[in-house]
Amino acid sequence: MPVPEVTVIIAAFDAMPYVTRSVGSVLGQSLGADRIEVIAVDDGSTDGTADELDRLAERAPLMHVIHQPNSGGPAGPRNLGLDRATGRYVFFLDADDHLGSEALERMVAAADENGSDVVLGRIVGEGGRRAPGSMFRRNQPSTDVFASRVYWTLNPMKLFRRELIDRLRLRFDTGLSIGEDQPFVATAYLEAAAISVVADYDCLYWVAREDGNNITAQEHGARMRIGLFRKMTELVAAHTPAGPGRGTLMHRHYAVELRDAVLQLSREPQREVQDKLLYELADLVALHWTEGLAERLPAVVRLRCHLIRHRLLDELLTLVHWELDRGAASYGITTLAATAATGPELQVDGGRAYALYPYFRDSTLNIPDDCYDITAELRARHRVDSADINATGLHLAGHARIHRISTRDVTDVTTELVLRKRGTDTERRLPVHHTPTPGLGADEDGGLYAYEMAGYDVTVDLASLTPGLWDISLAVGAQGIVKEARLGSSRADSVTTATTTLVTDAGTAVALYTTKPYGNLTLDVGETRHRIPPHLRVTGAAWSADAPATLVVKGRCTLASRPGGALTIRAGGPDGAEERTPVEQASSDGAFTVRVPCTTAGERELTLRLAVAGKEWSVPVPPQPSLKPTRWQRLGLPWYAKPLPGRDVLTLRVGRVELLKAVRRRLAKR
């Protein structure tokens, strides 16, 4: 038997009726059931899961079912599956979740193409279950834990290269009753040659069980949560040197595992137990605490850590209850700060924004303002409502504001449009004109913040920009706080995502386009990437039916704008003489029809030419196989025009018919 591409390991305990769909989603993979090994471990189920697995295995030759007494968690069953896996890759699937039909094929392809040891497929929640999302904003063929957000999802529902697992002798920690998957996944991440992210396909469906018995939904005590926090911070410290990289990974554990440990500590009924756990936590937090780590953490996490490090139990419990009152405990790991959906009230002072968490500027505690400073966490919310470009300039309009900072004091110098020339230090800043936006944000944050003057209106003089790529941002200001955001990712439906190209009166080609993957607006000045000739095209040429010696040329010019009279059909001769016929755009899609007189004796090559301020772009009028010679009378004498064969450009020879030669040719044919 050939080696399977993938071994899918399913640890199942009382998973009816979900396990039927789970296994079925594996056997129905586009990769092919004959290339997938399924190892299902029944962990002492009592609800019919065991019988259902046996039934499914009867029709799947590569499916193996193992029955064992209940082990108390998924770690043991997964390890047993690993011991028997033979596939090149391993994928762990929970018995209540299921796969998209192309998931394994896409993930295996990503691993093979990029030499990846771990592949993350996009996860979507089903039935109300929250799924991580920040790491799935775009495909990432090859990345690592420092250059991406992959470390913020440590569940094992990923594709792992089995050679990596065997080399590292990776197994799930059976000593952890919660988070047993985190050391396994984190170690694989850190030792992987590369990590891939498949973000353009729904690979895994995370299902919220109706009975609420997802293992991740169950509560675990403070001791277990503290144990997980200790385990993961020790692992990170052992695998990464002190510095920014370590801080990047510690951020996740101080923001999530520590938060969960404190939440469970607050539920301990005995005060002396809470005191003991707090002292233990204080030592753990201080062990890896650095100013670099503190700078990465959201303010509420810095405050939490301050209270822990200073062993302020009552104040810590007050903070926990304050957060719980605002729904913080329901936040998933993709949320950087465990704050309420509406957020705390703010105080702006000296160009800094402070969240009014408990004990702000309490003179008896003297907690540093830094534990409340959320200025770095604020984000600009923005939208482009119109983006119109013509020969005179680029006009942008829309609205932008800093979330939770009212716009009551904005002026026409508060917010600026910022254009940066890519690859250089050159930038242009233009003040915008603020416009009213009544009611904007009224349905957010309980209506606490007014954004009545968040509109912007600005025009960019294209002549002020030198050739190159210019990225467009908005520096949004309010109450002394400024936040910058790239424009274009949020835009009205009327704002096209296609490239819009024009030629100015100065002969400069300018294209407005959106970059991938986020759709940000960029100006291409001077054909850095977007050439003019592809916008010029001749689609056909034929003799006029109602006018002798007149060639009807059809084509298309898809430029958004060009100077009047700049586009012509040029008939050029070898002696340098030429005739130009202006082309006028006749339809919204750029299609045109132009009548070109062909009455001047001699040879003429026909081209479609755009000429502005000494610059020229041209495309040939292609030869027309169906175009035959034509004759007409001028002053009683016969004339002819005929296309010359064997040319790459439509070339016409025009002349008077010499009667004597014509008679001789006719006689010769007889």
C-alpha positions in Angstrom: 0.0 0.0 0.0 1.3 3.5 -0.8 2.1 5.8 2.1 -1.0 8.0 2.8 -0.7 11.7 2.2 -2.4 12.6 5.5 -3.3 10.8 8.7 -6.3 12.4 10.3 -6.5 11.7 14.0 -9.8 12.0 15.7 -10.1 11.8 19.5 -13.8 11.1 20.3 -15.7 11.1 23.5 -19.5 11.2 23.6 -19.5 13.0 20.3 -22.9 11.9 18.9 -24.3 13.0 16.5 -21.5 15.3 15.5 -18.9 12.5 14.9 -20.8 11.3 11.8 -20.4 14.6 10.0 -16.9 14.9 11.3 -15.7 11.6 9.8 -17.8 12.0 6.7 -16.1 15.4 6.0 -12.7 13.5 6.0 -13.8 10.6 3.8 -15.3 13.1 1.3 -12.1 15.1 0.8 -11.2 16.1 -2.7 -7.7 14.8 -1.9 -9.2 11.3 -2.2 -10.2 8.8 0.5 -7.5 6.4 -0.8 -4.8 9.0 0.2 -6.1 9.6 3.7 -5.6 7.4 6.7 -8.2 8.0 9.5 -7.3 6.9 13.1 -10.3 7.4 15.4 -9.8 6.8 19.1 -12.9 6.3 21.1 -12.1 7.5 24.6 -14.6 5.4 26.5 -17.8 6.9 25.0 -21.2 5.9 26.4 -23.5 7.6 24.0 -23.1 5.4 20.9 -20.0 7.1 19.5 -18.1 3.8 19.6 -20.7 1.9 17.5 -20.9 4.8 15.0 -17.2 4.8 14.5 -17.2 1.1 13.9 -20.0 1.5 11.4 -18.2 4.2 9.5 -15.0 2.2 9.4 -16.7 -0.8 7.7 -16.9 1.2 4.4 -13.5 3.0 4.7 -10.5 0.6 4.3 -8.1 3.2 5.5 -10.1 4.0 8.7 -9.0 2.4 11.9 -10.9 2.6 15.2 -9.3 2.2 18.6 -11.4 1.7 21.7 -10.0 2.5 25.2 -11.3 3.4 28.7 -11.8 7.1 29.3 -8.6 9.0 29.8 -10.0 12.3 30.9 -8.9 14.4 28.0 -7.8 14.4 24.4 -4.1 14.3 25.0 -3.8 10.5 25.5 -6.0 9.6 22.5 -4.1 11.9 20.2 -0.8 10.5 21.3 -2.1 7.0 20.6 -3.1 8.1 17.2 0.4 9.6 16.6 2.0 6.3 17.6 0.1 4.6 14.7 0.1 7.3 12.1 1.8 6.5 8.7 0.9 9.5 6.6 3.4 12.1 5.4 1.3 14.7 7.2 -0.9 14.6 10.3 -4.1 16.5 10.9 -5.9 16.6 14.3 -9.7 16.9 14.1 -12.0 17.2 17.0 -15.0 14.8 16.7 -17.5 17.7 16.8 -15.9 19.7 14.1 -15.7 19.1 10.4 -13.6 20.0 7.3 -14.3 21.9 4.1 -14.3 19.5 1.2 -11.0 20.8 -0.3 -9.3 21.5 3.0 -6.7 18.8 3.0 -5.9 19.1 -0.7 -5.2 22.8 -0.3 -3.1 22.4 2.8 -1.0 19.6 1.5 -0.4 21.6 -1.7 0.7 24.6 0.4 3.1 22.4 2.5 4.6 20.7 -0.6 5.0 24.0 -2.6 6.6 25.9 0.3 8.4 23.2 2.3 6.2 24.0 5.3 6.2 21.9 8.4 2.9 23.4 9.7 -0.1 24.7 7.7 -3.0 26.6 9.1 -6.3 26.5 7.2 -8.8 29.2 7.8 -11.2 28.4 10.7 -14.8 29.6 10.8 -17.2 29.3 13.7 -20.5 27.5 13.4 -23.5 27.7 15.8 -22.2 30.8 17.5 -18.7 29.5 18.3 -16.0 32.2 18.1 -13.0 31.4 15.8 -9.6 33.0 15.6 -9.3 35.3 12.6 -6.4 37.7 12.8 -4.0 35.2 11.2 -6.3 34.5 8.3 -6.5 37.9 6.7 -4.5 36.8 3.7 -2.7 33.7 2.4 0.9 33.4 3.7 2.9 30.9 1.7 5.9 31.0 4.1 6.0 32.7 7.4 6.9 32.2 11.1 5.7 33.1 14.6 7.5 36.5 14.5 6.3 37.8 11.1 2.7 36.8 11.5 -0.2 36.3 13.9 -0.1 32.5 13.8 1.0 32.2 17.4 -2.4 33.5 18.5 -4.0 30.2 17.6 -2.4 27.3 19.5 -5.1 24.7 18.9 -3.8 21.5 17.1 -6.4 21.5 14.2 -3.6 22.1 11.7 -1.5 20.1 9.2 1.8 19.0 10.6 4.6 17.3 8.7 5.0 13.9 10.4 8.8 14.0 10.0 8.9 17.1 12.2 6.8 15.4 14.8 9.0 12.3 14.8 12.2 14.2 14.9 11.1 16.3 17.8 9.4 13.4 19.5 6.4 15.6 20.0 3.5 14.4 22.1 0.7 16.0 23.9 1.2 16.7 27.6 -1.0 14.4 29.5 -0.2 16.2 32.7 -2.1 19.3 31.6 -5.9 19.1 31.9 -6.3 22.3 30.0 -4.2 23.7 27.2 -2.4 20.3 26.6 -2.2 21.3 22.9 -0.3 24.5 23.5 3.2 23.1 24.2 2.8 20.7 21.2 1.8 23.4 18.7 4.1 26.1 20.1 7.1 23.8 19.8 6.1 22.8 16.2 5.8 26.4 15.3 9.2 27.3 16.8 11.0 24.4 15.1 9.3 24.5 11.8 11.3 25.3 8.7 8.3 27.3 7.5 4.6 27.9 8.3 1.9 28.4 5.7 -1.5 29.9 6.0 -4.4 29.0 3.7 -6.7 32.0 4.2 -8.8 31.9 1.0 -10.8 28.8 1.8 -12.9 27.7 4.8 -10.9 24.7 5.9 -12.2 23.9 9.4 -15.6 24.5 10.9 -15.5 24.9 14.6 -18.9 23.8 15.9 -20.6 25.0 19.1 -22.3 21.9 20.5 -25.9 22.4 21.6 -25.2 20.7 24.9 -22.3 23.1 25.6 -19.9 20.2 26.1 -17.0 21.4 23.9 -14.0 20.8 26.1 -12.8 24.4 25.5 -16.1 25.7 27.0 -15.6 23.9 30.3 -14.3 25.8 33.4 -10.9 24.8 34.9 -9.5 25.8 38.3 -7.0 28.6 39.0 -4.3 26.0 39.8 -4.6 24.5 36.3 -4.6 27.9 34.6 -1.6 29.0 36.5 0.2 25.8 35.6 -0.5 26.4 31.9 0.8 30.0 32.2 4.0 28.7 33.8 4.4 26.0 31.3 4.1 28.2 28.3 6.2 31.1 29.5 9.0 28.6 30.4 8.7 27.1 26.9 8.9 30.5 25.2 11.9 31.5 27.4 13.7 28.3 26.6 13.2 28.6 22.8 13.8 32.3 22.3 16.5 34.6 23.4 15.6 37.7 25.4 14.5 40.6 23.2 11.7 41.6 20.9 11.1 38.1 19.6 10.5 36.7 23.0 8.2 39.6 23.8 6.2 38.9 20.7 5.3 35.4 22.0 5.0 36.3 25.7 2.4 38.9 24.7 0.0 36.2 23.9 0.4 34.4 27.2 0.3 37.5 29.4 -2.8 38.7 27.6 -4.7 35.4 27.5 -3.5 32.6 29.8 -2.7 35.1 32.6 -6.1 36.7 32.2 -7.8 33.3 32.4 -5.8 32.4 35.5 -6.8 35.6 37.3 -10.5 35.0 36.4 -10.3 31.6 38.0 -8.5 33.0 41.0 -11.4 35.4 41.5 -13.7 32.4 41.8 -11.8 30.7 44.5 -14.0 30.7 47.6 -11.3 31.0 50.3 -9.3 34.2 50.8 -6.2 32.4 52.0 -6.1 30.3 48.8 -6.5 33.5 46.7 -3.6 35.1 48.6 -1.4 32.1 48.0 -2.2 31.9 44.3 -1.6 35.6 43.9 1.8 35.4 45.4 2.6 32.5 43.1 1.4 34.5 40.1 3.4 37.5 41.2 6.6 35.6 41.0 5.7 34.1 37.6 4.8 37.5 36.1 8.0 39.2 37.5 10.2 36.3 36.1 9.8 37.4 32.5 8.7 41.0 32.9 10.6 43.6 30.8 9.9 47.1 29.6 9.8 45.8 26.1 7.1 43.3 26.9 5.2 46.0 28.8 5.2 48.2 25.7 3.5 45.4 23.7 0.7 44.8 26.1 -2.6 46.6 26.1 -3.2 49.0 29.0 -5.6 46.7 30.8 -3.1 43.9 30.8 -0.4 46.2 32.1 -2.7 47.3 34.9 -3.5 43.6 35.7 0.2 42.8 35.8 0.9 45.8 38.0 -1.7 44.7 40.5 -0.4 41.1 40.5 3.2 42.2 40.8 2.4 44.4 43.8 0.2 41.7 45.3 -2.9 44.0 45.5 -5.5 41.3 45.8 -8.6 43.5 46.6 -7.8 45.8 43.7 -7.2 42.9 41.4 -10.5 41.4 42.3 -12.2 44.8 41.7 -10.7 45.0 38.3 -11.9 41.4 37.4 -15.4 42.2 38.5 -15.3 45.5 36.6 -14.4 43.6 33.5 -17.0 40.9 34.1 -19.7 43.5 34.4 -18.8 44.6 30.9 -18.6 41.1 29.4 -14.8 40.9 29.1 -14.7 37.2 30.0 -16.5 36.3 26.8 -13.7 37.6 24.6 -11.7 35.2 22.5 -7.9 35.1 22.1 -8.0 37.3 19.0 -9.0 40.3 21.1 -5.9 42.1 22.3 -7.5 43.7 25.3 -10.0 42.1 27.6 -12.3 45.1 27.8 -16.0 45.5 27.4 -17.6 45.6 24.0 -18.3 49.3 24.5 -15.0 50.0 26.1 -14.2 52.1 29.2 -14.8 55.8 29.3 -11.8 57.9 28.3 -10.0 60.9 29.4 -7.9 62.9 27.0 -5.0 64.8 28.6 -2.0 66.3 26.9 -2.6 64.5 23.6 -2.8 61.1 25.4 -5.9 59.0 25.9 -6.5 57.2 29.2 -9.0 54.5 29.9 -10.9 55.1 33.1 -10.2 51.6 34.5 -10.5 51.3 38.3 -8.1 53.3 40.5 -7.1 55.8 37.7 -5.0 58.5 39.4 -5.9 57.2 42.9 -3.6 59.1 45.2 -3.4 56.2 47.7 -2.1 53.7 45.2 -0.1 55.9 42.8 -0.5 53.4 39.9 1.4 54.8 36.9 -0.6 56.5 34.2 1.0 54.1 31.7 -1.2 51.4 33.0 -4.2 53.4 31.7 -2.7 54.9 28.5 -4.5 53.4 25.5 -3.3 55.9 23.0 -1.4 53.3 21.0 -4.5 51.0 21.0 -6.8 53.6 19.4 -7.5 53.0 15.7 -8.7 55.3 12.9 -12.0 54.2 11.3 -12.3 55.4 7.8 -14.1 55.0 4.4 -13.5 56.4 1.0 -16.9 57.5 -0.5 -15.5 58.9 -3.8 -12.2 58.8 -5.6 -12.3 60.7 -8.9 -9.2 61.3 -11.0 -8.9 63.5 -14.0 -6.2 65.6 -15.7 -6.5 68.3 -13.1 -6.1 66.2 -10.0 -7.2 63.4 -7.7 -10.3 64.2 -5.6 -11.0 62.1 -2.5 -13.9 62.4 -0.2 -15.1 60.2 2.7 -15.1 60.2 6.4 -12.5 59.2 9.1 -12.3 59.5 12.8 -10.3 58.1 15.7 -12.6 55.6 17.4 -13.8 56.9 20.8 -12.3 60.4 20.3 -15.0 63.0 19.5 -14.4 65.4 16.6 -15.7 68.4 18.4 -12.5 70.5 17.9 -11.4 69.5 14.4 -10.2 72.2 12.0 -9.0 72.1 8.4 -5.4 71.5 9.7 -6.3 68.7 12.1 -6.3 65.9 9.5 -3.9 65.6 6.6 -3.8 63.5 3.5 -0.3 61.9 3.3 1.3 60.7 0.1 4.5 58.7 0.4 6.7 57.8 -2.5 7.5 54.1 -2.2 11.1 53.2 -1.7 12.1 56.8 -0.7 11.7 59.2 2.2 9.7 61.6 0.1 6.2 62.5 1.3 3.6 65.2 0.5 1.1 66.3 3.2 -2.1 68.2 2.3 -4.7 69.5 4.8 -8.2 68.3 4.2 -11.4 70.2 4.4 -13.6 68.8 7.1 -17.3 68.2 6.3 -20.3 67.4 8.5 -21.2 63.8 9.2 -24.3 64.1 11.4 -25.2 60.9 13.2 -22.0 59.1 12.3 -21.2 56.4 15.0 -24.5 57.0 16.8 -25.0 53.2 16.9 -21.5 52.6 18.5 -20.4 52.7 22.1 -23.8 53.6 23.4 -23.6 56.9 21.6 -21.0 58.3 24.0 -18.8 59.8 21.3 -19.8 62.4 18.7 -18.2 62.3 15.2 -20.2 65.2 13.7 -17.2 66.6 11.7 -15.5 63.5 10.5 -15.9 64.0 6.8 -13.0 65.0 4.6 -12.6 66.4 1.1 -9.2 67.0 -0.6 -7.8 67.4 -4.1 -4.2 66.3 -5.0 -2.4 68.3 -7.7 -1.0 65.6 -9.9 1.6 67.9 -11.3 3.2 68.1 -7.8 4.1 64.4 -7.9 7.3 63.0 -9.4 7.3 59.7 -11.2 6.9 56.6 -8.9 4.4 54.8 -6.7 2.7 57.0 -4.2 0.8 55.3 -1.3 -2.1 57.3 0.1 -2.8 57.6 3.8 -4.8 59.8 6.1 -3.4 61.2 9.3 -6.6 61.6 11.3 -6.4 64.1 14.2 -8.7 65.0 17.1 -8.1 66.5 20.5 -4.4 66.4 19.9 -4.2 62.7 19.0 -3.2 61.6 15.5 -3.7 58.2 14.0 -2.6 57.3 10.5 -4.4 54.8 8.3 -4.0 53.7 4.7 -6.9 54.6 2.6 -8.9 52.3 0.4 -9.5 49.1 2.4 -12.9 50.5 3.4 -14.7 52.2 0.5 -18.2 52.7 -0.8 -19.5 50.4 -3.5 -19.3 53.2 -6.0 -15.5 53.5 -5.6 -14.1 51.2 -8.3 -11.4 48.6 -7.5 -10.2 48.6 -11.0 -7.2 50.6 -12.2 -8.0 54.0 -13.5 -5.4 55.5 -15.9 -5.1 58.9 -17.5 -2.7 61.2 -19.2 -2.4 64.8 -18.0 -1.9 67.9 -20.1 1.8 67.8 -19.2 2.1 64.3 -20.8 2.3 62.4 -17.5 0.6 59.0 -17.2 -1.1 58.6 -13.9 -2.9 55.4 -12.7 -5.0 55.1 -9.5 -5.2 51.5 -8.4 -5.8 49.3 -5.3 -3.1 47.1 -4.0 -3.6 43.5 -2.9 -4.6 42.0 -0.5 -6.1 44.9 1.4 -7.3 47.1 -1.4 -5.3 50.2 -0.4 -5.2 53.2 -2.8 -2.0 53.9 -4.6 -1.0 56.4 -7.4 1.3 55.3 -10.2 2.9 58.4 -11.7 4.9 57.9 -14.9 4.0 54.3 -15.9 6.0 52.6 -13.1 3.7 49.6 -13.3 0.8 50.6 -15.5 1.6 51.2 -19.1 -0.3 53.4 -21.5 -0.2 51.2 -24.7 -2.5 48.5 -23.3 -5.2 51.2 -23.0 -5.0 51.8 -26.8 -6.4 49.2 -29.2 -7.6 49.0 -32.8 -10.4 46.4 -33.2 -11.0 46.6 -37.0 -10.8 48.6 -40.2 -12.9 48.5 -43.4 -13.7 50.7 -46.4 -16.6 53.0 -46.0 -19.7 52.0 -47.8 -20.8 55.5 -48.6 -17.5 57.5 -49.1 -14.8 56.5 -51.6 -11.2 56.2 -50.3 -12.3 56.4 -46.7 -11.1 53.9 -44.2 -13.4 53.4 -41.2 -11.2 52.4 -38.2 -12.7 51.1 -35.0 -11.0 50.8 -31.6 -11.0 51.5 -27.9 -9.2 53.9 -25.6 -9.8 53.0 -22.0 -7.9 56.0 -20.5 -10.1 57.8 -18.0 -8.9 61.2 -19.3 -6.6 62.6 -22.0 -6.1 66.1 -23.5 -8.4 67.0 -26.3 -7.0 66.2 -29.8 -4.2 64.1 -28.4 -5.4 60.8 -29.9 -5.1 60.4 -33.6 -4.9 57.9 -36.4 -1.5 58.6 -38.0 -0.8 57.8 -41.6 2.9 58.1 -42.0 5.0 57.7 -45.1 8.7 56.7 -45.6 9.5 60.3 -46.6 8.5 61.6 -43.1 5.2 63.1 -44.3 2.2 62.1 -42.3 -1.5 62.8 -42.0 -3.4 62.8 -38.7 -7.1 62.2 -38.1 -8.4 63.1 -34.7 -10.1 60.4 -32.6 -13.0 61.4 -30.5 -14.3 59.0 -27.8 -17.9 58.1 -28.6 -19.0 55.8 -25.8 -18.5 55.4 -22.1 -16.5 52.2 -22.5 -13.9 54.1 -24.7 -15.0 52.7 -28.0 -14.5 54.9 -31.0 -15.0 55.0 -34.8 -13.0 57.3 -36.9 -13.1 57.9 -40.7 -9.6 58.2 -42.2 -9.3 59.7 -45.8 -6.9 57.7 -47.9 -6.5 60.0 -51.0 -2.8 61.1 -50.9 -0.6 59.2 -53.3 2.1 57.1 -51.8 2.6 54.5 -49.1 1.2 55.1 -45.6 1.6 53.0 -42.3 -1.4 53.4 -40.0 -1.0 53.7 -36.2 -3.2 54.8 -33.3 -1.1 57.4 -31.6 -1.4 59.4 -28.4 0.8 62.5 -28.4 1.0 65.0 -25.5 3.6 67.6 -24.6 6.3 66.0 -26.7 5.6 62.4 -25.4 4.1 59.8 -27.7 2.5 56.3 -27.3 1.4 54.3 -30.2 0.0 50.9 -31.3 -0.2 49.7 -34.9 -3.3 49.3 -36.8 -3.0 45.6 -37.5 -3.2 44.1 -41.0 -6.8 43.3 -42.0 -6.9 40.1 -44.1 -10.5 40.9 -45.3 -9.5 44.4 -46.6 -9.5 44.3 -50.4 -8.2 46.9 -52.8 -10.6 49.7 -53.7 -11.0 52.0 -56.7 -12.6 55.4 -57.3 -12.8 58.2 -59.8 -11.2 61.6 -59.3 -11.6 64.3 -62.0 -12.6 61.5 -64.4 -9.4 59.5 -63.7 -9.3 56.1 -61.9 -7.5 55.9 -58.5 -6.7 52.9 -56.3 -5.9 52.1 -52.7 -4.7 48.7 -51.7 -3.2 47.1 -48.5 0.4 45.8 -49.0 0.9 42.2 -47.9 3.6 40.9 -45.6 3.6 43.9 -43.3 3.2 44.0 -39.5 1.3 47.2 -39.7 -1.6 48.0 -42.0 0.1 49.8 -44.9 -1.8 51.3 -47.8 -0.5 52.2 -51.2 -2.5 54.9 -52.9 -2.1 56.1 -56.5 -3.6 56.9 -59.9 -4.3 54.0 -62.2 -2.0 54.3 -65.3 -4.4 53.4 -68.1 -1.8 52.1 -70.6 -0.3 49.7 -68.1 -3.8 48.6 -67.1 -4.7 47.8 -70.8 -1.5 45.9 -71.3 -2.1 43.8 -68.2 -5.6 43.0 -69.3 -4.4 42.0 -72.8 -1.7 39.8 -71.3 -4.3 38.0 -69.2 -6.1 37.1 -72.4 
